[in-house]
Amino acid sequence: ILNVTRQASTIAICALAMTLVLIIRGIDLGTGGVMAFCAMVSGFMMLSGVSVFIAMLSGALAGLLIGIVNGVLVSKISIPPFIATYVTGQITLGLALVVGKGSSISGMPKLYVAIGNSLFLNIPINTWIMIVLLVVTSVILKYTRMGKHIYALGGNENVVKTEGINPDTIKIFSFALCGLYSSIAGILLSAQMATVHPTQGASYQLDAVAASLVGGVSMLGGEGAAWMSVLGALIIGFLRNGLDMLAIDPFYQNLFIGAAIIFVVGVSVFNK
């Protein structure tokens, strides 16, 4: 159970990131590229002699900046979210491939590897970080003015404008936090594997969307909760683990998860 929880924590962090943009009727298709590129940034900094925490912080800030760029493209230039995030995702994936020269990098410091594989109070550190981000996201959505504005924007953007609220600020904030969380997920994943690969975040992009939707976040906007997305991530994690134990081919696993997304979205739209 702890092993599955450790693996699901990465999906959960990505799902928390996806929750914010889904609530405002957006989507982020660049999660995989951000996860790989930001982890690559941290990895090369550590191999260059930079301290582990400074390198991790730099990778996280890179993710935050990418998220801000996404928010600006969507809000200020009015590029549809799926196009803006897909393009930035492809750019960051390309950068990760260029920086890593198409292959993985290894030889990470022991402290970095320990962060991805150690336990604290018999619970993986990755899971603790996921819990912290869950609390932070829940507080933002439930108890802050920005959280209320996020739900309002997802419900009806015209009403938000009528009330004198700037929707651009909400969009930039949501995509920025999404980029930050995606980078954290990528860094923790590379610490767990003790290596960084340019395509390490590919499968998590689908899982993040699946976890959010399974958890009840509506693609029609205005509905969803952080804890529900984490619950969806745990369901996806145990589902993938069960499919692995049944020796189901990974390609068929993606087909199964994809079919589940179609079903959940269909039910959501019907209920709406």
N, C-alpha and C positions, 0 to 999 in steps of 0.2 A: 504493500500500500504506500509506504514511504517513497519507494522508487517511482511509482506512477505519479505520486503527488509532486515529486521533484520535476519530472518531465512535464506534467500538466501546468506547473507554475509558469513555465515559459509561454505556453499557450494562453494562460490566464492574463499575464501581463500584456500580451498582444491584444487580447480580447478587451481588456480595460481601455486600451488605446482606441480600439475600433468603436467602443461603445459611445464615446463622446461624439465622433463624427457621424455615426449612424443616427444619433438622436437629432442632430441638426440637418438630417436628410442628405448627408454626404457619405463618402466612402473613401478609404485609403487603400489603393492597390499597390503602394510602394513599400509596404511593410518589409517584405523579404529583402529588397535592396538596401534599405536603411539598416536592417539588422546586420547584414554582411559588411557594409561599408564602415559603420561605426565601430564594429568589433575589430575590423582590419586596422582602423586608425589607432585604437587602443593597443592592439597587438604589436604594431610596428613601433609605437612609442616605447613600450616596455622593452622590446628587443634592442632599442637604441639607448637604454639605460635610464629612462624616465621612471620615476616611482610608480608603483602599481595604481595607487589611488588617483594620482594626477592623470595617468593615462586613461583610467576608467572615466574620470570626470570629463576629460577632453572628448572622448567618444560620445558620452551622453550629451555634451554641449553641441557636438556636430549634429546629432539627431534632432535636438531642439531647433537648431538653425534651419535644418531641412524642413521641419514641420512648419516653421514660420514662413518659409518660401512657399510651401503648399498653400498656406492660409492666404497669403498675399495674391497668389495666382488665382485662387478661387474667389476671393472677395473683391479685390481691386481691379482685376483684369476680367473677371467673370468667366473664367475657363471652367467648364464642368469638372467637378471633383474627380471623377473616374479618369478623365484625360490628364488632368494636372498631376495627380498622384502616380498614375501609370508611367508618365514620362519621367518624373523625378525618380521613380523607382528603377526604371531602366538605366537612367544616368548613374545613380549610386551603385547599381549592380555592375555597370561597366567600369566605374572607378575602382570597385573592389577587385574586379578581374585584372585591371591594369596594375594596381598597386601590388596585388599578390602574384602577378604574372601568370594568372590562370591556375594557380595551385594553392594549396593550403600552406599556412605558416605554423610552425610549432616552436618548442623550446621556451614556453612561457614560464615566468617565475613561479616558484612553489606556492607563494602566498595567493597568487591569482587563481591557480588551480584549486587551492584549498577553499576559496570562496565559492566555487561552483560545486564542490563535492563534500564539504564538511557539514557536520550537524551541530546545532545549538539547542540544548534541552531535548535531544533526540529528534529534532525536526530539521530538515535540510535548510541551509541558509537561504537558498533560492525561494523556498516557501515563505520564510520570514519576510523577505523583501517583497514578495507578492502580497502578503497580508498588509504590509505598510502601505503599499500603493493602493490597495483596495480601500483602506481606511481613508487615505488622502482623497481618492476619487469620490468616495461616498460622501465625505464632508463637503467637497466642492459642489456636488450635484444637489445635495439635500439641504445644506445650511447656508449657502452663500448666495449673494445676489447674482453672480455670474452663473451659478447652477440653474437658478430660476429662469434666467435669460436664455440659457441653452435649451431648456425644455420649451420655452415660449417660441424660440426661433424655429424649432422643429415642428411646432404646432401650426404656426402661421406667421410667415415673415412679414406680411403686410401689416399685421396687427402690431408687431414689434416696432416697425418703422413709425406707425401712427403714435405709439407711446413715447416716441422720441429716443428710442434705444438704437444705438449704432450696431447693425448686424455684422458689419465687417470686423469689429473688435471681437465679437463672439466667435466668428469663424476662424480668425487667426489664432485665438487662444486655444480652441479645440484642436486644430491641426498641429499647433506647436506642442501641446501636451501629448498628442498621438505620436509625433516624431520622437519626443523624449522617451516615452515608454517603450517604443519599438527599439530604440538604441539600447536601453537598459536590458531588454529581453535578449538582444543579440550578444551583448557583452557577457551576460550570465551564461548563455548557451555555449559560447566559446570557452569560458572558464570551466564549464562542466566537461567539455570534450578535450580540454587542454590544447586546443588548436583552433585556428580560424580558417574557414573555407569560404571562398567567394559566393558560393550558392547555398550557404548553410540555412538561410531563412526562407527558402523556396516553399517548403511544405507548410510553414507556419502562417503564411498569408491566407490560405484557404481555411486553416483551422481557426484562425482568429475570427473570421467572418462567421464560420459555422458555430463557434462557441457563443458568440454574441446573439445570433439568431435563435439557437437552441435555448439560450437563457431568457428569451422573451423580448429582446430589443427589436423594435419595429423598424423596417427599412422605410416605412412611410413617415418616420420622424415623430418626435415628441414623446416617445415611450421607451422605457428601459431603466435598468438600475445596475450599478456596478456589481453588486453581489450576485445578481442573476447571471451576468456574463462569466463570473468566476465559476459559478455552479455549472454553466454550460461547458466551460473549459475542462472541468473535472470529468464531466460526462464524456466529452470527446477523448480525454486522456485514457479513461478506463475502457472506452470503446475500442480505441486503437490498440491498447494492451491486450484486450480480449481477442481482437482479430490477429494480432501477432501470435498469441498462444495457440490459436487455431491454425496457424501457418498459412494465413491468407496472404497472397501476393500483395506487396505495397501498392501496385498499380490498381488492383481491384479495391483496395482500401479507399483510395481517392475517389473511385467511382461510387462507393457506398456512401462516403461522407458527402459527396456532391449531391447524390440523390436525397440524402437527409435534408440538406439545405433547401432544395427545391420544394420538398414536402412542407418544411416548417414555414418558409416564406409564403407558400400557397395558402396554408391555414391562416397565417397572420393577415394576409390581404383579405381573405374571405371574412374573417372575424371583424376586420376594420370596416 
